[in-house]
């Protein structure tokens, strides 16, 4: 019984860690994409003026 409880606890901990790190990663990726889009937009504005 203890072994099953231990395996369940480890599985839940790993799932929670993966979910939390995934959220942080997606947030960082969104910021990077936003900065890239701004740089492209700025360059386009330089060439249209």
C-alpha positions as CSV (number, residue, x, y, z in Angstrom):
1,X,0.0,0.0,0.0
2,X,2.8,2.4,0.9
3,X,4.5,1.8,-2.5
4,X,1.3,2.7,-4.4
5,X,0.9,5.9,-2.4
6,X,4.6,6.8,-2.9
7,X,4.3,6.3,-6.7
8,X,1.1,8.4,-6.8
9,X,2.7,11.2,-4.8
10,X,5.8,11.2,-7.1
11,X,3.7,11.2,-10.2
12,X,1.6,14.1,-9.0
13,X,4.7,16.1,-8.0
14,X,6.3,15.6,-11.4
15,X,3.0,16.5,-13.2
16,X,2.7,19.7,-11.1
17,X,6.4,20.7,-11.8
18,X,5.9,20.1,-15.5
19,X,2.7,22.2,-15.6
20,X,4.3,25.1,-13.7
21,X,7.4,25.2,-15.8
22,X,5.4,24.9,-18.9
23,X,3.4,28.1,-18.0
24,X,6.5,30.0,-17.4
25,X,8.0,28.9,-20.6
26,X,5.0,29.9,-22.7
27,X,5.0,33.3,-21.0
28,X,8.6,33.8,-21.9
29,X,8.0,32.6,-25.5
30,X,5.1,35.0,-25.8
31,X,7.3,37.9,-24.7
32,X,10.0,36.9,-27.2
33,X,7.6,36.7,-30.1
34,X,6.1,40.1,-29.1
35,X,9.6,41.7,-29.1
36,X,10.4,40.1,-32.5
37,X,7.1,41.5,-34.0
38,X,7.9,44.9,-32.7
39,X,11.4,44.9,-34.2
40,X,9.9,43.8,-37.6
41,X,7.3,46.5,-37.3
42,X,9.9,49.2,-36.5
43,X,12.0,48.1,-39.5
44,X,9.0,48.2,-41.8
45,X,8.1,51.7,-40.6
46,X,11.7,52.9,-41.3
47,X,11.5,51.7,-44.9
48,X,8.0,53.1,-45.6
49,X,8.7,56.7,-44.5
